[in-house]
């Protein structure tokens, strides 16, 4: 059975190939028809090319901005910013622990934690 199926499969392939490619008068027409691109595919390809050009232009602009001179915060300013945020967090903790405002239970309701 397996040999019969393989034989039929190869014969069908040969016959289809002969009809498609080797037919004397219609071979060029068949090949052109099979290889032709539909209007929808052409439209999508043109849109994709336009999008690619726009993205390449945007990439060039971003690279120009990256390479241009602009103010970079100095390291000292960044350290001060981190220290000030630590101070802010310490103030919040002190506010909660000392009970200078909301109770621990109220703070938990606000989505915080109770440090006690």
C-alpha positions in Angstrom: 0.0 0.0 0.0 2.8 2.4 0.9 4.6 1.7 -2.4 1.4 2.4 -4.3 0.8 5.7 -2.5 4.4 6.8 -3.1 4.2 5.9 -6.8 0.9 7.8 -7.3 2.3 10.8 -5.4 5.4 11.0 -7.7 3.3 10.5 -10.8 0.8 13.3 -9.8 3.8 15.6 -9.1 5.3 14.9 -12.5 2.0 15.3 -14.3 1.3 18.6 -12.6 4.8 19.8 -13.2 4.5 19.0 -16.9 1.2 20.7 -17.2 2.4 23.8 -15.4 5.9 24.3 -16.8 6.4 22.3 -19.9 3.2 22.9 -21.7 4.4 24.4 -25.0 2.1 27.4 -25.7 0.9 28.3 -22.3 4.0 27.9 -20.1 5.0 31.6 -20.1 1.4 32.7 -19.4 1.1 30.2 -16.6 4.3 31.3 -15.0 3.5 34.9 -15.3 0.0 34.4 -13.9 1.4 32.4 -10.9 4.2 34.9 -10.2 2.0 38.0 -10.6 1.3 40.2 -7.6 -2.2 41.1 -6.6 -3.2 44.8 -6.3 -3.8 44.3 -2.6 -0.3 42.9 -2.1 1.2 45.8 -4.1 -0.7 48.3 -2.0 0.4 46.7 1.3 4.0 46.6 0.1 3.9 50.3 -0.9 2.4 51.2 2.5 5.1 49.1 4.3 7.8 50.9 2.3 6.4 54.3 3.2 6.3 53.3 6.9 9.8 52.0 6.7 11.0 55.3 5.2 9.2 57.3 7.9 10.7 55.2 10.7 14.2 55.5 9.2 13.7 59.3 9.1 12.5 59.3 12.7 15.5 57.2 13.7 17.8 59.7 12.0 16.2 62.6 13.9 16.5 60.8 17.2 20.1 60.1 16.6 20.7 63.7 15.8 19.1 64.8 19.0 21.1 62.2 20.9 24.4 63.5 19.3 23.6 67.2 19.8 24.7 69.2 22.8 22.2 69.3 25.6 22.4 69.9 29.3 23.4 66.8 31.2 22.8 67.0 35.0 26.0 66.8 36.9 26.6 63.9 39.3 26.5 66.2 42.3 22.9 67.3 41.4 21.8 63.7 41.2 23.3 62.9 44.6 21.5 65.8 46.1 18.2 64.7 44.6 18.7 61.2 46.0 19.5 62.6 49.5 16.5 64.9 49.4 14.2 61.9 48.5 15.7 60.0 51.4 14.9 62.9 53.7 11.3 63.0 52.4 10.9 59.3 53.1 12.4 59.8 56.6 9.9 62.6 57.2 7.0 60.4 56.2 8.2 57.6 58.5 8.6 60.1 61.4 5.2 61.5 60.7 3.6 58.0 61.0 5.7 56.8 63.9 5.3 59.9 66.0 1.6 60.0 65.4 1.7 63.6 64.2 -1.2 63.0 61.9 -3.0 60.0 60.7 -3.1 56.9 62.9 -1.4 53.8 61.8 -4.8 52.2 61.0 -5.8 55.2 58.8 -2.5 55.0 57.0 -3.0 51.3 56.3 -6.4 52.2 54.8 -4.6 54.6 52.5 -2.5 51.8 51.1 0.5 52.3 53.4 2.0 50.1 56.1 2.0 50.3 59.9 5.6 50.5 61.1 4.7 49.7 64.7 
